[in-house]
Amino acid sequence: MSVAQDLAAKTLNAVVVQRVEVSPGLAILRVVPDGWELTDFTPGQFAVLGLPGSARRCAVSDSEDEITDPDRLIKRAYSIASSSVAKEYLEFYVALVPSGALTPRLFALAAGDRLWLGAKVSGMFTLEQAPEDKHLVLIATGTGLAPYMSMLRSQLTCGGQRRFAVLHGARHSWDLGYRSELMTLDRMCSNFTYIPSISRPNEEPVAWGGESGYIQDHWQRKPLEAAWGFHPGPDDSDVFVCGNPDMIESMVEILIAEGFKEHSKAEPGQIHVERYW
Ligand SMILES: Cc1cc2nc3c(=O)[nH]c(=O)nc-3n(C[C@H](O)[C@H](O)[C@H](O)COP(=O)(O)OP(=O)(O)OC[C@H]3O[C@@H](n4cnc5c(N)ncnc54)[C@H](O)[C@@H]3O)c2cc1C
């Protein structure tokens, strides 16, 4: 056994069992632990994935300075997108950062390849932070959608009193991951609303009939009034925000101006934020 094979067998404790290409630079990875059990988790939490510096980078990534310790694991946090009920695998929605340390290596993986999956799952960005009698507005750009997929797949009761809305922004229609699943939920669940919006409609090969522009501008046009009959306010709804830092900053500012307050452990509020970077 070579040194690299030995390392893979010892530390790379999980296997990619499925890889779905959403668009260039966006992938859904399903990961299964090899010989150990996944822990219970709350939807919205994150796990940690890792690969050694010696792992190959995908072809479309930037080149990198020489790695000083090729055996050392490069580890990053990823929100779990799969249901907390599905215990046989964890699913992740990952964006390629071409200059990054880990994602170019994750994007070189195919089904059957091994990687490291941390046994611990953490995070406070969960629906437990919101009172049960409040409706939920889940706002994301890009892979910020991942925690919401886990929440919906585990905690949406179709036809229930509690309303859920997903507002998802991406550059192009082809970057709207999970769109078909969310459209199906929207059609089948009277209490679920899905509003995708794209920021570069003029690059679409076929005219885009949906919402366009930045999600924060879209919010100011009161996008849920048609489906819900009212614009969500701090008395009836909690808002979750995850994704691009500029979007988060603008959304928090807008929501505060509408009377919402950012949630913290010490001071409960109706705005819940997950910052990826
Ligand atoms: C709690 C938590 C959950 C996360 N969940 C996810 C997730 O579900 N999916 C996901 O793709 N990433 C997620 N991330 C980000 C992830 O941990 C890495 O930072 C990201 O994958 C880049 O890793 P890298 O080693 O390739 O880049 P690095 O070498 O670490 O470079 C970091 C830089 O990459 C950029 N960047 C980081 N994340 C993104 C992104 N998603 N899209 C565009 N640019 C980015 C930023 O400029 C950042 O400064 C999460 C981060 C945190 C803290």
PDBQT file of the ligand as one rigid body, heavy atoms in Angstrom, charges set to zero:
ROOT
HETATM    1  C1  LIG A 301     -21.431  27.435   9.102  1.00  0.00    +0.000 C 
HETATM    2  C2  LIG A 301     -20.942  27.393   7.667  1.00  0.00    +0.000 A 
HETATM    3  C3  LIG A 301     -21.651  26.664   6.739  1.00  0.00    +0.000 A 
HETATM    4  C4  LIG A 301     -21.232  26.640   5.405  1.00  0.00    +0.000 A 
HETATM    5  N1  LIG A 301     -21.970  25.954   4.488  1.00  0.00    +0.000 NA
HETATM    6  C5  LIG A 301     -21.621  25.969   3.187  1.00  0.00    +0.000 A 
HETATM    7  C6  LIG A 301     -22.413  25.298   2.209  1.00  0.00    +0.000 A 
HETATM    8  O1  LIG A 301     -23.431  24.665   2.521  1.00  0.00    +0.000 OA
HETATM    9  N2  LIG A 301     -22.009  25.341   0.911  1.00  0.00    +0.000 N 
HETATM   10  C7  LIG A 301     -20.891  26.041   0.533  1.00  0.00    +0.000 A 
HETATM   11  O2  LIG A 301     -20.583  26.045  -0.662  1.00  0.00    +0.000 OA
HETATM   12  N3  LIG A 301     -20.127  26.695   1.432  1.00  0.00    +0.000 NA
HETATM   13  C8  LIG A 301     -20.447  26.662   2.738  1.00  0.00    +0.000 A 
HETATM   14  N4  LIG A 301     -19.650  27.288   3.670  1.00  0.00    +0.000 N 
HETATM   15  C9  LIG A 301     -18.387  27.876   3.234  1.00  0.00    +0.000 C 
HETATM   16  C10 LIG A 301     -17.269  26.805   3.329  1.00  0.00    +0.000 C 
HETATM   17  O3  LIG A 301     -17.005  26.482   4.675  1.00  0.00    +0.000 OA
HETATM   18  C11 LIG A 301     -15.954  27.263   2.678  1.00  0.00    +0.000 C 
HETATM   19  O4  LIG A 301     -15.613  28.512   3.212  1.00  0.00    +0.000 OA
HETATM   20  C12 LIG A 301     -16.077  27.382   1.171  1.00  0.00    +0.000 C 
HETATM   21  O5  LIG A 301     -16.479  26.141   0.607  1.00  0.00    +0.000 OA
HETATM   22  C13 LIG A 301     -14.735  27.803   0.534  1.00  0.00    +0.000 C 
HETATM   23  O6  LIG A 301     -13.746  26.865   0.920  1.00  0.00    +0.000 OA
HETATM   24  P1  LIG A 301     -12.342  26.837   0.178  1.00  0.00    +0.000 P 
HETATM   25  O7  LIG A 301     -11.375  26.121   1.062  1.00  0.00    +0.000 OA
HETATM   26  O8  LIG A 301     -12.467  26.338  -1.216  1.00  0.00    +0.000 OA
HETATM   27  O9  LIG A 301     -11.973  28.381   0.089  1.00  0.00    +0.000 OA
HETATM   28  P2  LIG A 301     -10.980  29.196   1.051  1.00  0.00    +0.000 P 
HETATM   29  O10 LIG A 301      -9.568  28.938   0.663  1.00  0.00    +0.000 OA
HETATM   30  O11 LIG A 301     -11.325  28.902   2.472  1.00  0.00    +0.000 OA
HETATM   31  O12 LIG A 301     -11.412  30.656   0.653  1.00  0.00    +0.000 OA
HETATM   32  C14 LIG A 301     -12.437  31.322   1.366  1.00  0.00    +0.000 C 
HETATM   33  C15 LIG A 301     -13.085  32.367   0.470  1.00  0.00    +0.000 C 
HETATM   34  O13 LIG A 301     -13.954  31.742  -0.453  1.00  0.00    +0.000 OA
HETATM   35  C16 LIG A 301     -15.101  32.549  -0.683  1.00  0.00    +0.000 C 
HETATM   36  N5  LIG A 301     -16.304  31.718  -0.417  1.00  0.00    +0.000 N 
HETATM   37  C17 LIG A 301     -16.541  30.923   0.651  1.00  0.00    +0.000 A 
HETATM   38  N6  LIG A 301     -17.718  30.262   0.532  1.00  0.00    +0.000 NA
HETATM   39  C18 LIG A 301     -18.225  30.621  -0.653  1.00  0.00    +0.000 A 
HETATM   40  C19 LIG A 301     -19.416  30.264  -1.335  1.00  0.00    +0.000 A 
HETATM   41  N7  LIG A 301     -20.313  29.383  -0.823  1.00  0.00    +0.000 N 
HETATM   42  N8  LIG A 301     -19.638  30.843  -2.533  1.00  0.00    +0.000 NA
HETATM   43  C20 LIG A 301     -18.739  31.718  -3.052  1.00  0.00    +0.000 A 
HETATM   44  N9  LIG A 301     -17.595  32.087  -2.445  1.00  0.00    +0.000 NA
HETATM   45  C21 LIG A 301     -17.341  31.561  -1.264  1.00  0.00    +0.000 A 
HETATM   46  C22 LIG A 301     -14.983  33.750   0.207  1.00  0.00    +0.000 C 
HETATM   47  O14 LIG A 301     -14.431  34.796  -0.539  1.00  0.00    +0.000 OA
HETATM   48  C23 LIG A 301     -14.009  33.295   1.256  1.00  0.00    +0.000 C 
HETATM   49  O15 LIG A 301     -13.309  34.361   1.831  1.00  0.00    +0.000 OA
HETATM   50  C24 LIG A 301     -20.062  27.339   5.015  1.00  0.00    +0.000 A 
HETATM   51  C25 LIG A 301     -19.335  28.050   5.973  1.00  0.00    +0.000 A 
HETATM   52  C26 LIG A 301     -19.768  28.093   7.278  1.00  0.00    +0.000 A 
HETATM   53  C27 LIG A 301     -18.967  28.886   8.284  1.00  0.00    +0.000 C 
ENDROOT
TORSDOF 0
